Amino acid sequence: MRRTIGAVAAVAALAAAVSGCGSTKDTAGGGGGDGRIGATVPLLTSPFWQAYNNYVPGMAEEAGLDVLPTVNADNDTQKQITDINNLLNQGVRGLVVTPLDSAAIVAGLDQAERRGVPVVSVDVAPESGKVAMVVRADNRAYGTKACDVIGERVSAGKVIQIMGDLASVNGRDRSEAFRECVRTRYPKLTVLEIPADWQAEKAASGLEGLLTANPDVKGIYLQAGGVYLAPTLQALERKNLKFPVGDPKHIVLVSNDGIPQELDAIRSGELDATVSQPADDYAKYGMYWLKKAMAGETFAAGPTDHGSTVVETMPGILEDQLPAPVVTKENVDDDSLWGNNL
C-alpha cells in the first residue's frame, strides 16, 4: 500500500500514545555490548524475508547477543511502530529494525533514542532519526544493474519495471536508477511501470493489464523476486508469452533478491538474471554493528573489515553498503551465494 503524509502523522501519534502505556523500568541504556535485543521483520510472505528471519537467531548468537523472537510487522506500518514500542517496554538493550516506510519509522527511532537504545536499520534506510548504522546494499545499483542486463539483450522496444513501495527508499532508489539508466544508456527502450508496493496481487493485476495492452513487451524488471517472480511467470504463461531464455520470443526477465526460487528459475531458463541481496549478511552485520553500538562505539565512513564500505548517505546516516552480485547462468551455482546455502 502507498503510505501518505497523513498515515505518517497517524503513526507518529500512535508511537507517542503507545510509549506512555504499560511502560516498565527503563533498563535499556548503558552497559556493555551484550544483553537482550529485539528484531523486527517487515513481512513473512516473501521467501527473502523468511530466509532473513531464519538467519537472525544464529547471527545474534554468533555475535553474543540474546535476541527475542523476531516480530513480524505483517506489512503494516502502524503495527511496526507498536511492535518497536512493545520491545522497548520489554527492556531490550538494542534493536535491529527493517523499516516498511522510511518516513514513518522515524517515530519508532525517536522512541528508542529517548530510551537510550541503539538501533541498526537493515535493508531500508530511514529518512531521518538516529540509527547507529544502516546495513543494506546500494539499491540504486540494483536498478542500474537490472537495466544493463536488459539493455544488453534488448536493442529497442517496451520494457516494464514492477516497482516496490515508493514510500520506501528502496522502491524509490531502484525505480529512479532504472529509469535514469534506460534514459541515458538505452534510449531506444521505453519504460512502462507498475506500482506494486511489494504486493504479489498488485504485481499480477498490473502486469495482466499491461501485457494485454502491450503484447510486444521485450523485458521486465522485477524489483522483488521474492514476491513478483511467481505472478510474473504465471501472467506470461496465461498470455502465451512465456518462452525460455534463448528463444527469439523470450521476454527478458531480471529480478532482485537471490532467493533459491530465482536461482532455480535461472537454471531452468525462465529467468535471465537476479541481483542477489545478501540475506545472510544483512542478519550477520546487523548484529555486528548493534553489538558495537551497544558497547558505546561510534562509527565513521570508510572501508570495513568485511569487504564493504561505510558511506554517509545523508547527514548523520551511515550506511554499510554490502556487495550484491548479479547472478546469471554463468555463476548461478557459485557456493558463495546465500541462496545456494540455505
C-alpha positions in Angstrom: 0.0 0.0 0.0 1.1 3.6 -0.6 1.8 5.5 2.6 0.7 9.1 2.7 1.7 12.1 4.8 -1.4 11.6 6.8 -0.5 8.0 7.5 2.9 9.1 8.7 1.3 11.6 11.1 -1.0 8.9 12.4 1.9 6.6 13.1 3.7 9.3 15.0 0.7 9.9 17.1 0.4 6.2 17.7 4.0 6.0 18.8 3.5 8.7 21.4 0.4 7.0 22.7 2.0 3.6 23.0 5.1 4.8 24.6 3.1 6.1 27.5 1.2 2.9 28.1 2.4 0.0 30.2 6.0 1.2 30.4 8.4 -0.7 32.5 11.6 0.5 34.3 14.0 1.8 31.6 16.8 -0.7 31.6 17.8 -0.2 28.0 20.6 2.3 28.2 24.1 1.9 29.4 26.1 -1.3 29.9 28.4 -3.2 27.6 27.8 -4.7 24.1 25.6 -7.6 25.2 22.2 -8.2 26.6 18.7 -8.9 25.3 17.8 -7.3 22.0 14.7 -7.1 19.7 14.4 -7.6 16.0 11.6 -6.8 13.5 10.9 -8.1 10.0 8.6 -6.2 7.6 6.7 -9.3 6.4 7.0 -13.0 6.1 5.1 -13.6 2.8 8.4 -13.3 0.8 10.9 -16.1 0.7 13.6 -13.4 1.1 12.3 -12.2 4.4 11.6 -15.8 5.5 15.3 -16.5 4.9 16.4 -13.4 6.7 14.1 -14.2 9.6 15.7 -17.7 9.9 19.2 -16.2 9.9 18.6 -13.8 12.8 18.8 -16.1 15.8 22.0 -17.8 14.7 23.7 -14.5 13.8 22.7 -13.0 17.1 24.1 -15.9 19.0 27.3 -15.7 16.9 27.6 -12.1 18.0 27.0 -12.9 21.6 23.5 -11.3 21.7 20.3 -12.7 23.3 17.6 -11.9 20.7 13.9 -12.2 21.5 11.7 -13.9 18.8 11.5 -11.7 15.8 8.4 -9.6 15.4 6.6 -9.6 12.1 5.0 -6.2 11.1 2.9 -8.0 8.5 3.3 -5.2 6.0 1.6 -2.8 8.4 3.4 0.4 9.3 1.4 1.3 12.4 1.9 -2.3 13.7 5.7 -1.9 13.2 5.8 1.2 15.4 3.6 -0.6 18.0 6.0 -3.6 17.9 9.0 -1.4 18.4 7.4 0.3 21.5 6.4 -3.1 22.9 10.0 -4.3 22.5 11.3 -1.2 24.3 8.8 -1.7 27.1 10.3 -5.3 27.5 13.6 -3.6 28.3 15.6 -4.6 25.2 19.1 -3.0 25.1 19.3 -2.8 21.3 17.1 -3.1 18.2 17.6 -4.3 14.6 14.7 -3.0 12.5 13.6 -3.4 8.9 11.5 -0.3 8.1 8.4 -0.6 5.9 8.2 3.1 5.5 11.3 5.3 5.5 9.5 8.3 7.0 7.1 6.6 9.4 9.8 4.6 11.0 11.3 7.8 12.5 8.6 7.7 15.2 9.9 4.4 16.4 13.5 5.6 16.2 12.7 8.6 18.3 11.2 6.4 21.0 14.4 4.2 21.0 16.6 7.3 21.2 14.6 8.6 24.2 15.3 5.3 25.9 19.0 5.3 25.1 18.6 2.2 23.0 20.8 1.9 19.9 19.2 0.9 16.6 20.6 -0.7 13.5 18.4 -0.5 10.4 18.6 -3.3 7.9 17.8 -3.2 4.2 15.9 0.1 4.3 17.3 3.5 5.4 15.2 5.9 7.4 14.6 9.4 6.1 15.8 10.8 9.4 16.1 9.9 13.1 19.0 8.3 14.9 20.4 4.9 13.8 23.9 3.6 14.7 24.2 2.1 11.2 22.2 1.2 8.2 23.0 -2.2 6.7 22.0 -2.6 3.1 23.3 -2.9 -0.4 23.3 0.0 -2.9 19.7 -0.1 -4.1 20.4 2.4 -6.9 22.9 -0.1 -8.2 20.1 -2.7 -8.2 18.1 -0.6 -10.7 21.2 0.1 -12.8 22.4 -3.5 -12.9 18.9 -4.7 -14.0 18.8 -2.0 -16.7 22.2 -3.1 -18.0 21.1 -6.8 -18.2 18.0 -5.9 -20.1 19.7 -3.2 -22.3 22.4 -5.6 -23.3 19.8 -8.1 -24.5 17.1 -5.8 -25.9 18.0 -3.3 -28.6 14.7 -1.4 -28.7 11.1 -1.7 -27.5 9.0 -1.6 -24.4 10.2 -2.8 -21.0 8.3 -3.0 -17.7 9.5 -2.3 -14.2 7.4 -3.8 -11.4 8.1 -1.3 -8.7 8.3 -1.7 -4.9 6.7 0.6 -2.4 7.6 4.2 -3.2 7.2 5.2 0.4 10.4 3.1 0.9 13.7 4.5 -0.1 14.4 1.1 -1.7 11.5 1.4 -4.0 12.4 4.9 -5.0 16.1 4.1 -5.4 15.5 1.1 -7.7 12.8 2.9 -9.7 14.8 6.1 -10.3 18.0 4.4 -11.1 16.3 2.0 -13.6 14.6 5.0 -15.4 17.8 7.0 -15.4 19.9 4.2 -16.8 17.4 3.4 -19.6 17.2 7.1 -20.5 20.9 7.7 -20.6 22.3 4.3 -21.9 19.4 2.7 -23.8 17.3 5.5 -25.3 15.6 3.1 -27.7 13.8 1.4 -24.8 10.5 2.7 -23.4 9.7 2.1 -19.7 6.2 1.1 -18.6 5.7 1.0 -14.8 3.6 -0.9 -12.3 3.5 0.5 -8.7 3.0 -2.8 -6.9 4.0 -1.9 -3.3 5.9 -5.2 -2.7 2.5 -7.0 -3.1 2.1 -10.0 -5.4 -1.6 -9.3 -6.1 -0.8 -5.8 -7.3 2.0 -7.0 -9.5 -0.2 -9.7 -11.0 -3.1 -7.4 -11.8 -0.9 -4.6 -13.1 1.1 -7.0 -15.3 -2.1 -8.5 -16.7 -3.3 -5.1 -17.9 0.0 -4.0 -19.3 0.6 -7.3 -21.2 -2.9 -7.1 -22.7 -2.3 -3.6 -24.0 1.3 -4.2 -24.9 1.9 -7.8 -26.0 5.1 -6.7 -27.7 6.9 -6.1 -24.4 10.6 -7.1 -24.6 11.7 -7.1 -21.0 10.5 -7.0 -17.4 12.4 -5.8 -14.3 11.0 -7.3 -11.0 12.2 -5.2 -8.1 11.5 -8.0 -5.6 11.7 -11.6 -7.0 10.5 -13.0 -3.7 7.0 -11.6 -4.3 6.9 -10.8 -8.0 8.5 -13.8 -9.7 5.7 -16.3 -9.4 2.9 -13.9 -10.5 5.1 -12.7 -13.4 5.7 -16.2 -14.7 2.0 -17.1 -14.3 0.9 -14.0 -16.2 3.3 -14.7 -19.0 2.0 -18.2 -19.3 -1.6 -17.1 -19.3 -0.8 -14.7 -22.1 1.1 -17.3 -24.1 4.2 -15.1 -23.7 6.4 -17.4 -21.7 9.4 -18.7 -23.7 12.7 -19.9 -22.4 15.9 -17.9 -22.4 17.5 -18.2 -25.8 14.2 -18.4 -27.7 13.7 -15.4 -30.0 10.3 -14.8 -28.4 11.7 -14.8 -24.9 10.8 -11.7 -22.7 14.0 -10.8 -20.8 13.3 -11.1 -17.0 15.6 -9.6 -14.3 14.8 -9.6 -10.6 16.2 -8.7 -7.2 16.6 -10.9 -4.1 18.7 -14.0 -4.9 16.3 -16.5 -3.3 16.6 -20.2 -4.1 13.5 -20.0 -6.3 15.2 -17.3 -8.5 18.3 -19.4 -8.8 16.3 -22.4 -9.9 14.4 -20.2 -12.4 17.8 -19.1 -13.9 18.9 -22.8 -14.1 15.6 -23.7 -15.9 15.8 -20.9 -18.4 12.8 -18.9 -17.1 14.8 -16.0 -15.6 17.8 -14.3 -17.2 19.3 -12.8 -14.0 18.8 -11.6 -10.5 20.7 -9.2 -8.2 21.4 -11.2 -5.0 20.6 -9.3 -1.8 22.7 -10.8 1.0 20.0 -12.0 3.4 22.7 -13.8 5.5 25.0 -10.8 5.7 22.1 -8.5 6.5 21.5 -10.5 9.6 25.2 -11.0 10.3 26.3 -7.4 10.0 23.1 -6.0 11.6 24.1 -7.9 14.7 27.8 -6.9 14.2 27.1 -3.2 14.2 24.5 -3.4 17.0 27.0 -5.3 19.3 29.5 -2.4 18.8 26.8 0.3 19.2 25.6 -1.3 22.5 29.2 -1.2 23.7 29.3 2.6 23.1 31.3 2.6 19.9 30.7 5.3 17.3 31.4 4.9 13.6 32.7 6.9 10.6 32.7 6.5 6.9 35.4 4.3 5.3 36.3 0.7 4.4 35.2 -2.1 6.8 36.9 -5.3 7.9 34.5 -7.3 5.8 35.0 -6.1 2.3 32.4 -3.3 2.2 32.4 0.4 2.6 30.6 2.6 5.0 29.3 5.8 3.4 27.4 8.8 4.7 24.3 8.8 2.6 22.8 11.9 4.3 23.9 14.0 7.3 24.1 11.7 10.3 23.1 8.5 8.4 25.9 6.0 7.9 25.3 3.0 5.6 27.4 -0.2 5.4 26.9 -1.0 1.7 27.3 -4.7 1.3 28.1 -6.4 -2.1 25.1 -7.6 -4.2 26.3 -9.5 -7.2 24.4 -10.1 -10.5 23.6 -13.8 -10.9 23.2 -15.3 -14.3 23.5 -18.8 -15.9 27.3 -18.4 -15.7 27.6 -18.1 -11.9 24.3 -19.4 -10.6 26.0 -22.4 -8.9 28.5 -20.3 -7.0 28.7 -21.7 -3.5 29.2 -18.1 -2.1 25.6 -17.2 -3.0 23.5 -17.4 0.1 20.6 -18.8 -2.0 22.7 -21.9 -2.6 23.4 -22.4 1.1 20.1 -22.4 3.0 
